[in-house]
Amino acid sequence: MLSNEEILERARLSAERSRQTAARGPVIIDLPRAGERRRGSAGRWRLLVLAGLVAGGVFWLGPAQVGTQAVAGFTWLRQSFHDAFDDPAQHPKPAPKATPAGVRIERAVAIRAPLVAPPPRALPVEQFGSLRLESKGPPAEATWPRSVALEGTPEVTTVSEAPDVAKYIYHSPNYEFIADSPVGADVVRECARVFEATYQLNCRLPLDLRPVPEYKRERFVAKLFSGPRAYLAAGGMTGSSGTYDRRQACILVPITSLGIKLVNGRMQTDRTDSTDTLVHEITHQMMNAWLPRLPRWYSEGSADYVAMADYVHGRFFMNQMEDRLRLYLRRRGKKTGPFPMLRPAELMALDGATWSQALASNAAGASQNYASATLLTYYFYHLDGNGDSAGILGYLRAIESGTPEPDAASEHLIRGRTAAALEEDVITAFEHHGVSLTLASRGGKT
């Protein structure tokens, strides 16, 4: 309880503040403008006062009279809610009036410009510097080779094979094989044939790819897994005989796909012809420096092209690629009649996400994507223009020098042709070589 002296002193001080305020002139409180978010205390204070009045009214006047008075105070209540929980996008404040001369501004809030969406702009094209590849392999040939073969059996050395180590390491001339079980140098020597032969082939193609190991690697790396569970746990794809993992910078291989099996406690090789997928993945690894710069259709089409070649015990035969292409299309679904190739303009616009989505959920669409990419790659290798690969070679050299891929494709592959003209050229060229095609569309961008 305050004493009489304290009450008189507080009254005196309040009167003095009122007198000083009046002498300075009227005070204007500058409220937030439209576009500012405000959670004001004034509106909440009004809500508390209203709650107190309602409670007191029920006590002194009774519920009926309080209800009548509440209707009259609805406008005041609504304003309180707006002040307490104001959303300027729904309840814009009116523009402030000009401040009269001689009036003091107690609190000024800066007016922020309204948010305006920036004008649409084209997505940037990823820029790369020039490629500097210093391959240790044989140089590229001037024309497409008829065959490429290893000279002798790859030499394999055992780097680590102690019983107490977690991984077993073997080296061939250009590969490091890391196994999860002691497969032995003799077995690794047999499976190294396909790796070393694929390396030799990609070096000698007139594309002049100059394969080099990934960053800070002296050799290409292949990880061998004795069982499917370990292969899948490491990142291998279900049902595949090999996966090139760019993040790990290595190929993951279940040894069963190499014709290796466990017999009486020892690893032995069993001759197999199912090396197409493995050659495809090895070619991806050979092109590791190129892959970030290439569209998905060409990275997959070029790998499938190499995998189409006949492979026999360390030797690739490429002198009957037309026949191999027909066999390839039959495996991809062309039993009879023309093959439904995805329109080149639509194929060339497929991004990686769309390609991967088809691979995961649409087996028929994924198969069509791969076959169409291989057909278009074959066209640019052997049938485009004068059939001398000039367009694709110019395309690769431009990308190598740092030209963005869309510009390189426009200048060297498209060369001013409309989508319809390019499609007609592709259809006509294959018809002259006994391969019948029809064009299919899935409604994608072009």
C-alpha positions in Angstrom: 0.0 0.0 0.0 1.4 3.4 -1.1 1.5 6.2 1.5 -0.3 9.6 0.9 3.1 11.3 0.3 4.1 8.7 -2.4 0.7 9.1 -4.2 1.0 12.9 -4.2 4.6 12.7 -5.5 3.6 10.4 -8.4 0.7 12.7 -9.3 3.1 15.7 -9.3 5.6 13.9 -11.6 2.8 12.8 -14.1 1.5 16.4 -14.3 5.0 17.7 -15.0 5.5 15.2 -17.9 2.2 16.2 -19.4 3.1 19.9 -19.2 6.5 19.3 -20.9 4.9 17.1 -23.7 2.3 19.8 -24.4 5.0 22.5 -24.7 6.9 20.4 -27.4 3.8 20.1 -29.6 1.7 17.1 -30.6 3.3 13.7 -31.0 2.7 11.5 -34.1 3.5 7.8 -33.8 4.7 6.7 -37.3 3.1 3.3 -37.8 4.7 0.6 -40.1 4.0 1.1 -43.8 2.5 -1.4 -46.2 5.0 -4.1 -47.0 6.3 -4.2 -43.4 5.5 -7.0 -41.0 4.5 -5.8 -37.6 3.5 -7.7 -34.5 2.5 -4.7 -32.4 2.1 -4.6 -28.7 -0.7 -1.9 -28.9 -3.2 -4.3 -30.4 -2.4 -7.0 -27.8 -2.8 -4.4 -25.0 -6.2 -3.7 -26.3 -7.1 -7.4 -26.3 -6.1 -7.7 -22.7 -8.2 -4.6 -21.8 -11.1 -6.1 -23.6 -10.8 -9.4 -21.8 -10.7 -7.5 -18.5 -13.8 -5.5 -19.4 -15.7 -8.6 -20.4 -14.9 -10.4 -17.2 -15.8 -7.3 -15.1 -19.0 -6.8 -17.1 -20.2 -10.4 -16.5 -19.6 -9.8 -12.8 -21.3 -6.4 -12.5 -23.9 -6.3 -15.3 -24.8 -9.9 -16.1 -24.3 -11.9 -19.3 -27.3 -10.4 -21.2 -26.1 -6.8 -21.0 -22.5 -7.8 -21.7 -23.6 -9.5 -24.9 -25.3 -6.2 -26.0 -22.3 -4.2 -25.3 -20.0 -6.7 -27.1 -21.9 -6.2 -30.4 -21.2 -2.5 -30.1 -17.5 -3.1 -29.5 -17.0 -5.5 -32.5 -15.3 -2.9 -34.6 -12.8 -2.1 -31.8 -12.1 -5.9 -31.4 -11.5 -6.4 -35.1 -9.0 -3.5 -35.2 -7.2 -5.0 -32.2 -6.8 -8.3 -34.0 -5.4 -6.5 -37.1 -2.9 -4.6 -35.0 -1.8 -7.6 -33.0 -1.4 -10.0 -35.9 -1.1 -7.9 -38.9 -0.2 -9.4 -42.3 0.6 -6.5 -44.6 -0.1 -8.7 -47.7 -3.7 -9.0 -46.6 -4.2 -5.7 -44.7 -2.1 -3.0 -46.3 -1.8 0.2 -44.4 -2.8 3.5 -46.0 0.0 5.7 -47.2 1.1 8.1 -44.4 0.0 11.7 -44.6 2.5 14.5 -44.8 3.9 15.6 -41.4 2.7 19.1 -40.4 5.3 21.7 -39.8 6.5 21.9 -36.2 5.4 18.3 -35.4 7.9 16.0 -33.9 8.3 12.5 -35.1 8.8 10.2 -32.1 9.8 7.1 -34.0 10.5 6.9 -37.7 10.5 3.6 -39.6 12.1 3.5 -43.1 9.8 2.7 -46.0 11.0 -0.3 -47.9 10.3 -0.7 -51.5 7.7 -3.4 -52.4 9.1 -6.8 -53.5 9.3 -7.1 -57.3 10.0 -10.4 -59.0 13.2 -10.2 -61.0 12.8 -10.5 -64.8 13.2 -14.1 -66.1 16.7 -14.9 -67.3 18.2 -17.9 -69.1 19.9 -20.6 -67.0 23.7 -20.2 -67.2 25.6 -22.6 -69.3 28.3 -24.4 -67.3 31.7 -23.2 -68.4 34.8 -25.4 -68.5 38.4 -24.7 -69.3 40.3 -26.6 -71.9 41.0 -30.3 -71.3 44.7 -31.1 -70.8 44.9 -34.9 -71.2 48.3 -36.6 -71.1 47.6 -40.2 -71.8 50.3 -42.8 -71.5 48.5 -45.1 -73.9 49.0 -45.6 -77.6 48.0 -42.6 -79.9 44.7 -42.4 -81.7 44.6 -43.8 -85.2 43.6 -41.6 -88.2 40.8 -44.0 -89.3 38.5 -46.4 -87.5 40.5 -49.6 -86.7 39.4 -52.9 -87.9 40.6 -54.6 -84.7 42.5 -53.9 -81.5 44.2 -56.6 -79.5 46.5 -56.9 -76.5 50.0 -58.0 -77.0 50.3 -61.0 -74.9 48.9 -61.6 -71.4 48.6 -58.6 -69.0 51.3 -58.7 -66.4 49.8 -58.7 -62.9 51.6 -58.2 -59.6 50.3 -58.8 -56.1 50.6 -55.7 -53.9 48.8 -56.9 -50.8 47.5 -60.3 -50.0 48.3 -61.0 -46.4 45.8 -63.0 -44.4 45.2 -60.2 -41.9 44.4 -57.4 -44.3 40.9 -56.3 -45.2 41.4 -55.9 -48.9 43.6 -57.6 -51.5 45.3 -55.4 -54.1 46.7 -56.4 -57.5 48.2 -54.3 -60.3 48.1 -54.6 -64.0 49.8 -52.1 -66.3 47.0 -49.6 -66.2 44.7 -50.9 -63.4 44.6 -51.4 -59.7 42.3 -54.2 -58.7 41.0 -54.1 -55.1 39.3 -57.4 -54.1 37.4 -58.3 -50.9 38.8 -61.8 -51.0 42.2 -63.3 -52.1 41.4 -64.1 -55.7 45.0 -64.5 -56.7 47.2 -63.0 -59.4 46.4 -65.8 -62.0 42.7 -65.1 -61.8 43.2 -61.3 -61.9 45.4 -61.8 -64.9 42.5 -63.4 -66.8 39.9 -60.7 -65.9 42.5 -57.9 -66.6 42.3 -58.9 -70.3 39.0 -57.2 -70.8 40.0 -54.1 -68.8 43.3 -53.6 -70.5 41.9 -54.4 -74.0 39.1 -51.9 -73.5 41.7 -49.3 -72.5 43.7 -50.0 -75.6 40.6 -49.7 -77.8 39.5 -46.3 -76.4 43.0 -45.0 -76.8 43.2 -46.0 -80.5 39.8 -44.8 -81.7 40.1 -41.8 -84.0 38.0 -39.8 -81.5 41.4 -39.1 -79.7 39.9 -39.4 -76.2 43.3 -39.9 -74.5 42.1 -41.8 -71.5 43.7 -40.9 -68.2 43.0 -42.1 -64.6 40.9 -39.9 -62.3 42.3 -37.0 -60.4 45.4 -38.0 -58.3 45.2 -41.6 -59.5 48.2 -43.3 -61.1 46.0 -46.2 -62.3 42.4 -46.8 -63.0 40.7 -48.6 -60.1 38.4 -51.6 -60.2 36.9 -53.0 -57.0 36.0 -56.7 -57.2 33.4 -58.3 -55.0 33.0 -62.0 -54.2 29.3 -61.8 -53.6 26.2 -59.8 -54.8 25.4 -58.5 -51.3 28.8 -56.7 -51.0 28.6 -55.4 -54.5 25.2 -53.8 -54.0 26.2 -52.4 -50.6 29.2 -50.7 -52.2 26.9 -49.0 -54.8 26.5 -51.5 -57.6 23.3 -51.6 -59.6 20.9 -54.5 -59.1 21.2 -57.1 -61.9 24.3 -55.4 -63.5 27.6 -56.9 -64.3 29.5 -53.7 -63.4 29.0 -50.1 -62.4 31.2 -47.1 -62.9 30.8 -44.8 -59.9 32.2 -41.3 -60.5 31.9 -40.4 -56.9 34.2 -43.2 -55.9 36.2 -42.8 -59.1 36.3 -46.6 -59.7 34.4 -49.5 -61.3 32.5 -51.8 -59.1 32.4 -55.4 -60.4 30.9 -58.6 -59.0 33.5 -61.3 -59.9 30.8 -63.6 -61.2 30.4 -61.3 -64.2 34.1 -61.9 -65.0 33.5 -65.6 -65.3 35.2 -66.2 -61.9 33.8 -68.7 -59.5 34.8 -70.5 -56.3 35.6 -74.2 -56.9 36.9 -76.3 -54.0 38.0 -73.3 -52.1 39.9 -71.8 -55.0 38.9 -69.0 -57.5 38.8 -70.2 -61.1 37.9 -68.6 -64.4 34.9 -69.7 -66.4 34.9 -68.4 -70.0 31.9 -66.2 -70.6 30.7 -63.9 -73.4 28.6 -61.6 -71.2 31.1 -58.8 -71.2 29.0 -56.1 -73.0 27.9 -54.3 -69.8 31.4 -54.4 -68.3 32.9 -53.0 -71.5 30.3 -50.2 -71.4 31.2 -49.3 -67.9 34.9 -49.5 -68.5 34.4 -47.0 -71.4 32.7 -44.6 -69.1 35.8 -44.8 -66.9 38.0 -44.2 -69.9 36.0 -41.0 -70.6 35.9 -39.8 -67.0 37.4 -36.4 -67.8 34.9 -35.9 -70.6 31.7 -36.9 -68.9 30.9 -33.6 -67.1 31.1 -31.9 -70.4 29.0 -34.3 -72.5 25.2 -34.7 -72.8 23.8 -38.0 -71.6 22.8 -39.3 -75.0 26.4 -39.2 -76.2 28.1 -40.5 -73.0 25.8 -43.5 -73.1 25.7 -43.9 -76.9 29.5 -43.9 -77.2 29.9 -46.5 -74.4 27.3 -48.8 -76.1 29.1 -48.3 -79.4 32.3 -49.7 -78.0 30.4 -52.5 -76.2 28.8 -53.6 -79.6 32.2 -54.6 -81.0 33.0 -58.3 -81.0 35.3 -59.2 -78.1 37.2 -62.5 -78.0 39.9 -63.1 -75.4 41.6 -59.7 -75.3 40.8 -58.7 -78.9 38.1 -56.4 -80.3 36.8 -56.8 -83.9 35.3 -53.7 -85.5 35.2 -54.6 -89.1 31.5 -55.6 -89.1 29.9 -52.9 -87.0 26.7 -52.7 -89.2 26.0 -56.4 -88.5 26.7 -55.8 -84.8 24.3 -52.8 -84.8 21.4 -55.0 -86.2 22.1 -57.6 -83.6 22.2 -54.9 -80.9 18.8 -53.5 -82.1 17.2 -57.0 -81.9 18.4 -57.3 -78.3 16.9 -53.9 -77.6 13.5 -55.0 -78.8 13.4 -54.8 -82.6 12.3 -58.3 -83.5 10.6 -57.4 -86.8 9.9 -54.2 -88.7 11.5 -50.8 -88.2 13.0 -49.7 -84.9 11.1 -46.9 -83.1 14.0 -44.4 -82.6 13.3 -41.5 -80.3 13.3 -38.3 -82.3 16.9 -36.9 -82.4 15.8 -33.4 -81.3 14.0 -34.9 -78.3 16.9 -37.3 -77.5 19.5 -34.6 -77.6 17.5 -32.5 -75.1 17.2 -35.3 -72.5 18.8 -34.3 -69.2 20.4 -36.7 -66.8 17.5 -36.6 -64.3 15.0 -37.6 -67.0 17.3 -40.3 -68.3 17.8 -41.8 -64.8 14.0 -41.6 -64.1 13.3 -43.7 -67.1 16.0 -46.1 -66.1 14.4 -46.6 -62.7 10.8 -46.8 -63.6 10.3 -47.4 -67.4 12.2 -50.3 -68.7 10.9 -49.9 -72.3 11.6 -46.2 -72.3 15.1 -46.8 -70.9 15.9 -49.4 -73.5 14.6 -47.0 -76.2 16.8 -44.2 -74.8 20.0 -46.4 -75.0 19.2 -47.7 -78.5 18.4 -44.3 -79.8 21.5 -42.8 -78.3 23.6 -45.6 -79.9 21.9 -45.1 -83.3 22.6 -41.3 -83.2 26.2 -41.9 -82.1 26.7 -44.4 -84.9 25.2 -41.9 -87.4 27.7 -39.2 -86.4 30.6 -41.6 -86.4 29.9 -43.2 -89.8 27.0 -41.7 -91.8 26.8 -38.0 -91.2 28.0 -35.7 -94.0 30.6 -37.4 -96.1 30.9 -40.3 -93.7 34.3 -39.2 -92.5 33.4 -38.4 -88.8 34.3 -34.7 -89.4 31.3 -33.5 -87.5 31.8 -35.5 -84.3 35.6 -34.9 -84.4 35.1 -31.2 -84.6 32.5 -31.4 -81.8 35.0 -33.2 -79.5 37.8 -30.8 -80.3 35.6 -27.8 -79.6 34.5 -29.3 -76.2 38.2 -30.1 -75.5 39.1 -26.5 -76.0 36.4 -25.3 -73.6 33.5 -24.5 -75.9 30.1 -25.1 -74.2 28.5 -28.3 -75.4 25.4 -26.6 -76.9 27.6 -24.3 -79.0 29.8 -27.2 -80.1 26.8 -29.3 -81.1 25.2 -26.4 -83.0 28.3 -25.7 -85.0 29.6 -29.2 -85.7 26.6 -31.6 -85.4 23.5 -29.6 -86.3 25.2 -27.3 -88.8 22.2 -25.1 -89.4 19.8 -28.0 -90.0 16.3 -27.9 -88.6 15.0 -30.7 -86.4 13.0 -32.1 -89.3 16.0 -31.9 -91.6 18.3 -33.7 -89.2 15.7 -36.4 -88.6 15.2 -36.9 -92.3 19.0 -37.2 -92.8 19.2 -39.8 -90.0 16.4 -41.9 -91.4 17.7 -41.8 -95.0 21.3 -42.6 -94.1 20.3 -45.7 -92.1 17.9 -46.9 -94.9 20.8 -46.8 -97.3 22.6 -49.2 -95.0 19.7 -51.6 -94.5 18.5 -50.4 -91.1 14.9 -49.3 -91.1 13.8 -46.8 -88.5 10.7 -44.9 -87.5 10.7 -41.8 -85.3 8.9 -41.9 -81.9 8.1 -39.1 -79.5 7.3 -39.2 -75.8 6.3 -35.5 -75.7 9.6 -34.3 -74.2 11.3 -31.0 -74.8 13.4 -30.5 -78.0 
